[in-house]
Amino acid sequence: MFYGHEDRIIFKENTDMKILKNIILVSAVFLLAAVSADAQVGKRWYINAGWQFNATPGNGWSETAQGWGGYAEGGYYLMPRVAVGLFASYNTNNDYIGRDTYYFEGGAVNTDMFHSMYQLPFGATFRYRFTWSKFEPYIEAKAGANYSSQYAYFSSMAVYDKNWGFYASPEVGFTWHPFNRSNFGFQFALYYSYATNRSDAFDICGINNCGFKLGLSF
């Protein structure tokens, strides 16, 4: 009976060891899967900055397309695909107006001039990325405020107006990180925006913008 009892103990111990090994193996598999998934998600934050080319279609004051702009933005991924963040950018669009006669109270002047529009939008972003790898296409929505100033530069004088408006912008683009074990990369994006800025002096009722961005990604 003693040896039979010992056999049962040895058998029970062997069974327990197999169960323990299976538990350890399954745990290891889940741990490796979790680590691998976390590695695939990549870093949880992003910073982008660079050059911006901006056009102002349908704007009678300064309807041009020029590359006098820049941007900076950053955010944090609350989930693997969804991030929130902040942004700021600026653009200047200049339009040359040929010589003409302009009448003022008490006189007139015959001259050419430049119409100049400066914009500084800033606010919050909501980003959705379709993948998290070296190549990350995304869509983004921005909302915030837009400060704008408009100038009319004559040969010897200038008149101007300044105003604020609400700003909204959809964007589609991608970031590309070609280097292994490095957050450094590149960004390209297309965007449209609308701001509610108004100027009675220059007959401006809203500002349309569209363009593209080329920058660095960190």
HUTA-V354838 format. One record per helix or strand of 2 or more residues. SS is the DSSP state (a for helix, b for strand). FROM is the first residue (numbers start at 1). TO is the last residue. Records with the same first field share a line. If there is no record, write none. Layout:
SS: FROM-TO + FROM-TO
This chain:
a: 2-41
b: 45-55 + 65-66 + 69-77 + 82-104 + 107-129 + 135-153 + 158-176 + 185-199 + 204-217
